[in-house]
Amino acid sequence: MSIKEKKIVIEKDAKVFFHNQVDYCIGTGRMGLALTQEYQRQLKLVQDKIGFQHIRGHGLFCDDMAVYQEYEEDGVKKAEYNFTYLDRVMDSYKSLGLRPFLELGFMPKKMAKGTQTIFYWEGNTTPPKDYDAWCQMVQALFIHLIERYGREEVLLWPVEVWNEPNLCGFWENADMQEYFRLFHRTFEAVKEIDERFRVGGPAVCGGTDEIWIRSFLEYCNEHKLSIDFVTRHHYTIEQPDEEGHYAYSRLMRPEDGFANLKTTRDIIDSFPRYRNLPIHITEFNTSYTPRGVIHDTNLNAACIALQLSRLGEVNESYSYWTFGDVFEEQGVPFTPFYGGFGLVAAGGIPKPTFWTFEFFKRLKDSMGQCVYKDDNAVLLKKADGNYLGVVWNMVFPKKGEADGNNILKLSISFPVCDTEYCFMTRTVDEETCNPLKVWHDFGEPPYLKEEQTALLKEAAKPCLHTERIRAQEENVEVTLQIGKNAVIYFEVNAGGITSDRGYDYERVMEGI
């Protein structure tokens, strides 16, 4: 085991840019899954502990939501709309303090031009056979939402047209010009209801993202479309290896991913009409497959900590894909830990990455000023002079090689505001908060018993540690031993001990 040592000294008036939008949006499986009990339980846990502002997922117009209906009258085929299930889903989101980030798709089968579908649940991914019918349905949707939830409320819901049209599976033949037609007609239909709606796209994933984003903006510029934002996705693995029900992935170099995101910013800013237009990353994670075993690991938690520390550099927001493991793109999962995208596994068991989000949300809620940021730490100073931060030690895996620096010994020196402090840490690492290991030690049962679920929840909690420390001259110093793929939240809070009359802690502990 090797140890790498690092020392950080915080200057008195330090200020560092850190755009923390950890809670802006969270992803979900298709909308119809929100009608299930386990989905709602997992979402409530996420909202109670983290609390996101928006939620985005697929399938708003898929047949299981039953929005688009047809009937025949006097030999003429007519359309009608059913918002019963939509209202149930939207009401459940509202009750949990969530606003939708509306993704308009996929195509109702009766409206679809073709028969191509994607996923176990057969979302149709072809254009409409009648664009007027599509636009009428879109407008009916927004008229209904305004009537039910109020115009000023619904105007706060961002609108994205389709999902990953640069992939043949998500959009027939990845037909760029056909997507531009869909976007153009949809954009105008929504703006006709109220021009204040914020509408964007093209929601592309990596690979051809640069070509698509530039071409999309060229089209919008040529047709004088005043789009409100650009959307794209961000995943950070190489091509995975498939084995049975699972996908094994190797992480790409983080800098390559951040460079790719910067390219999107540069492309947008090259158009005078769209310079400084917000970018919303409406999906991000490590692996892009719902069977990516990395998602359940502490490595994922540490990798996402690095992502959260930097995604705000050129992007307005970034939405983790997804909040929970009620997810069926490649069928109903066989086990509670199947490599699902979610922050929460079956039975309401938080994965290590859940706590990465909870820790960064604590940073945001503190209203502190960032005083230091690098690829292992984000440190903030609160208005009262106390400090807090998140630190991590992602050990980049290299096949066939030793782990390298298993432990990062990080010493941080802060300017003092008092003489005594409480130093508190919450640690998530492979030894103290690793439900995947406990499940493995149980024998990897595919169906958990009640007592096993309870034990896994116990194993999924961060380890809390506190100690009293004193300032030395003009600084107070803390040292953190950050293990392999650990993520640690800490606070350094000033204040002496105010014991009750007659109470002596040392005597209590000595047992005299």
N, C-alpha and C positions, 0 to 999 in steps of 0.2 A: 504493500500500500504506500502510495506516494502522497506527499503533502505540498501544495503550492501556497506560498504566503503572499499576502497582498495588503498594503496599508493605504487607507484613504484619509486625508486630512481635509475637513470642511472649513472653508474660510467664513469669517463672520457675516459678510453680506453677499454670500454666494447666491446666484440665481441661474437656473438652467431651464431651457424650454422642455416641457413635458405636457403633451396634449393627451390627457387620459380620458378616453371615451369607452372605458371598459364596460359600462352598463347601458350603452346606447341601444343595442339591439342584440337579440339572441335568435338562433335558428331553430327550426322545428321540422319534424317530418311532415308529410302531407297533412293538409288541414283536417281531413276527415278523422284522423287519429285523435284529435282533440275531443271527440265524442266518447272516448274510453276513460274508464276510471283510473287506471294506472298512469296514463298520460297526465291527467289532472293532478294526481298526487305528486308526481315528479316535478311538474311545473310549479306547484305551490311551494315545494321544498326550495327550489331554485329562487323563487321570488322572495320567500321569507328570509333566506340567508344572503342573497346577493341583491336582487331587485333590479331587473332590467326595465328599460323604458318602452322598447318596441320588440315585436316578434315577427319573424318572416319565415314562410315555408311555401311549399308547392301545393298545387292541387285545388285551388279555389274553385275552378270551373270543372273539375273532374266529376264523373258521373256519381261517385259516392256522396258528393255534396248536393246533388240533385237540383242545382240552380236552373239549368236550362231544360225546358220541357217542350214537347211538341204535341199538338192535337190536330184533328181534322174536322173542319166544319164546312158543310155544303160543298164537299169535294176539294176544299182548299186547305193546305197544310199551314198551320199558324203556330206561333211561338208564345210561350208563357214562362214565367219565372217563379221559382219556389225558393224562398229565403229562410225556410224553417230551420234547417241545420246550420246555415250561416249565422243566424241570430244566436243559436245556442253557443256556437264557438266564440263569436264576438262578445257575447255577454260574459262568458267564462274568462276571456282575456281581460275585459274591463274590471271584473271582480278582483283580479289579481294585480291591478295597476298597470296593465300592459296596453299599448296601442299597436295596432298592426302596422307592419311595413309591407304594404300590399304587393304581392307578386301576381300579376295577371296571367294566368295559365292554369292548366293546360287546356286543350280544346275539347269541349263536349263532343262525344262521338257522333251524335246526330247532326252536329254542325260541321264536323271535320271533312276536309277534302279527301283525306286518305285514311288508311287503316294502321299506319305505323304507331306502335305504342312503346313505352319504356317502363321498366320495373315490373315487379311482381303484381302491382296493383294496376297495371296497364293504363298509364296516363297517355292520352293521345297527343302526339307531337307533330301534327301536320297543320298546315294553314287552314283557315276557314274556307269553305266552298263559297261562302257569301260574306264579303267584308262588311256589308251593310248590316247583316244579321249580327255579326260579332260586335260591331260598334253599338248597336241598339241594346244588346245584352250588357255591355260594359256600362253604358249610360244608365240602364235600369238599376244596375248594382249600386252606382253612386247616388242615384236619386233615393233609393231605399235606405242606404246608410245614412244619408243626410236627414231623412225623415225620422229615423229611429234614434240616432245619436246626436243630431244637431250639426248644422253646417260648420260652425267654428271648431267643433271637435274633430270632425272628419277631415277638415283641411289640414290638420296636424299629422295626418297619416301619409307618409311618403308612398309613392306609387312607382313600381318597377314593371316594365313590360317584358314578360317571358323570363326564361332561365336558360343560360348557356346555349344560345343559338349557334355558336361556333362549333358545336359538337353534333354530328349527324344523328345521334340517338335522341337528343333533346329537340332538334329542329330538322325536319326532313331534308336530307342532303346538305345540311348546314348552309342552306341557300341564303347568302348574304342579302341580296336584293329583295328577296321575299320577306326576310325579317325587317328590312328597312320599311317596306310597305306596311307590314303589321304595326311597327312602331309608329310610323307617321299617322296612320288612320286612328290608332288607339290614343296617341297623344292629343290629336285634335278633338276626339270624342270626349275625353276627360276634361280638357280645357273648355269645351263648350258648356259643360255643366257649371264650372267655375274656373276661371283662368288662374286663380290663386293656388290650385292644386299643384304640388311639386311632383313632377313626372320625370323619370330618367331611365337609362339603360346603358349599354346593351347586355349587362349581366354576364359577361364572358368569363371563361376560365382560361388558364394558361395554355401555352402552345402557340396559338394564333392570336393572342390577345392584342399584340401591338398592331397587327394588320387590321383587325376588326375595329379597334377603338379609333384608329386614324380614319378608316373608311366611314365609320359611323358618324364621326364629327364632320367629315367632308360632306356627307349627305345632309346632315342637319344644317350645316352652314349654307349649303347650296339652296336649301328649301326654307331658309330663314326660320328654323325652329328654335325657339328660345328654351332649350331644355334646362332643367333646374339642377341636375347633377348627373354624374357618370357613375355607373356601377360596374364592378368586376369582382372576381374571386381570387383567392390566394391560398394555395396549398404548397407544402414544402417537402415533398418526397420525390424520389425517383420511381421509375416503373416498379410496381410491387410484384413479388412472386406469389402465385396462388397455390395453396395446398389445402385440399378438402374445403371446409367452410371458411377458411381464413386467408388473409393477405399479409405477407411479411414485407415491410418496406424499409428502405434505407433513406435517411434524411439527406436532403441536399444541403449544400453550404448555405447558412442563413444569409450571408452577404449577397449571394446570387438572387435570392428572393427579394431582398430589400432593393437591390438594383433594378429588378424588373418592375417593382412598384414605382420607383422614381421615373422610369421610362414613361409610364402612364401619365404621371404628372407633367412631364416635359411635353408629351404629345398634346395634351389638353391646352397647355399654356402657349403652344405654338399657334393657336387660333385666337386672334384678338377678341372675337365674339365670346369665346369660352374661357378666357384666361382667368385663373383662380376659381373656376367652377368646382364645387365640392365633389370629392370622390368618396363614395360609400362602398366599402368592401362588404358585400352582402353575404359572403361565405368565406370563412377561413378556418384552417385547422392544419395539422401535420399531414396525415394521410387523407386522400380524397375518396377512399373506399369505405363503405359502412362495415366492412369486416377487417379493418386495419387494426391489428392487435396492438399497435403502439398506443392507440387511444386510451387503453386501460392502465397505462404505466406511469411511473414517476418520471421517466424520461420525457413523456408528453407534457407533464406539468411544468418541468423546467424549460422545455423548448417554448411553450406558450408564454411563460414569464418573459422570455426574451422578446417574443413577438409583441406582447402587450406594452413593453417598454418603448417600442419603436414604431409601431404601426401608425401612431398619431403624427408622425413627422411630416407625412405628405398626404394623409387621408383624413377626411372629416370623421368617419366612423368605421368600425370593423365588427362584424357580427360572427361570433363563433358558431360553427355548425357541428353540433346542435346542443340543446339543453338536456335532452334525455335520450334513453335507449329504446323508447317505444318508437320503432322505426322499421319499415318493411320493404325497403327498395329491392333487396335481393331475397325476400321471403321472410317468414317469421323466424326470429333467432332461435337457435337450439339450446343455448346456455345463457346464464346471467352475465358472463364476461365473454363476449363474442367479438370484441373489437369495434363495438358501436361508437358512433361519433359522440355520444352524449357525455355531459358532465356527471350524470347520475345513471347508475346501473339499475337493473331490475330490482324491485323491492325497496327502492329509495336509498340505495347505497351510494354515497358520494365517492367519485373517483378522485385521485390526487389533483387532477386539473381543476376540479370544482373549487378547491381551496386557493389555487392560483388566482382565480377570478374573485373569490371572496376577499383575498388579501389586497388585490389592486382596487377593489371597491372601497375598502377601508381607507386606502390612500386618497381616493377621490372625496370621500365623505369628510375627511379631515380638513379640507379646504387649505391644505398646507402649500407652501411654496417649494418647488423642487430645487434642491441645492446641489444635487450630484446625480449623474446618470452614466452608466456604462453597461457593458454586456454581462455584468454580474449583479448590478444593483440599481435601484431607484430610491433616493433618499429625499425626504421632505422635512421642512421645518414648519411647525404650526405657529399661529399668531401668538400663542402664549410662550413661545420659546422652546417648547419641547420638540423632540425629533421622532420620526418613525420612518420605516422603510420596508422594502421587500428585497431580498437577496436570493440568489440561486446559483447552482453549480451544474450546468448541463455538461455532462461528459459525452462528447460527440463520439458515437459508436463507429469503430473501424473494424471491419470483419477480419478475423484472424490476428488481431493485435490486442495487446493488453489495454486495460481501461485508461492508462495514463494517470492523470492527476485525479485520484479518487476523492481527495479532501481539499477543499479550499479554506485556508485559515485567513479570515478577513478581519483586519483591525480597522476600526473607524474612530477618528478623533473629532469630537464636536466642541464648538465654543461653549463655555459654561454660562448658565443663567442662575445656578444655585450650587450648593456644595454637595447635596445628597440627591440620589436618584434611584428610581426603581427601573431596572432593566428587565423587560419582558419579551419572550420569544414564543412564537407558535411555529412548530417545525413539521413539515411534510417531507418525508424521505422514505427510502426503501425499507427502513427498519421500523419506523414509528407510525407510518400512515400509508399502508400498502394492502388494501383489501384483496387485490389480485393474488398476492402471495398466500394470504390466509385461505382463500378459496382453493388455490392449488394444494396447500397442505391438507385441506379437508378431503382431497381426492378429486377435485374438479367436478362436483356433482352438477348434473344438468338442471336439476330442479331442487331448489333450496327448501329445506324445512324451516319452520318458523324460528327455531332456536339458532339455526345457522345464519339466517338473515340478521338476527339480532346481534350475533357475534361479529359479523362482517361490518355492521354499522359501527360497532365499538372500535374495530380495527381501522375504520375510515376517518378517525378524528385526529386532528393535529395534536402534537405533544406540546403541552404548555410548560414553560419554565420561567421562573422569576428569581431575581437576586437583587440585593442592595449594593450599589456602587457609590464611590465618592470621587469627586472631581480632584484632579491633580493640577494645581496652579490655575492656568486659564483654559484648561480643556478637560473633558470627560471622555474616556476611551472605553469602547466595548470591543470584545472579540467574539467572532462567530466561527464555529467549526461547521462548515457546510459540506455535508457528505455528498456522495455521488448522486446526481440528479435530485438534490434536495431543493426545496423552496421554503424560505423562512420569512415570516413577518415579524417585525420587532418594533418596540416602542421604548424610548428613553424619556421618562417622565420625572421632572424635578419635584422634590418635596421630602421633608424630614419625617421622622416617626413621631406621632402624637399619641403616646401611650396613655391609657386610663390610669387613674391613681392606684398605685400598688402593683401594676402589671409589669413583669420583667420577663421578656421573651426568652432570654438566655437561661434563666433559672427554670423556666417551663421545660425547655428542651433538654436541660441537664437532669431533670427529674428530681430536683431537690426542693 
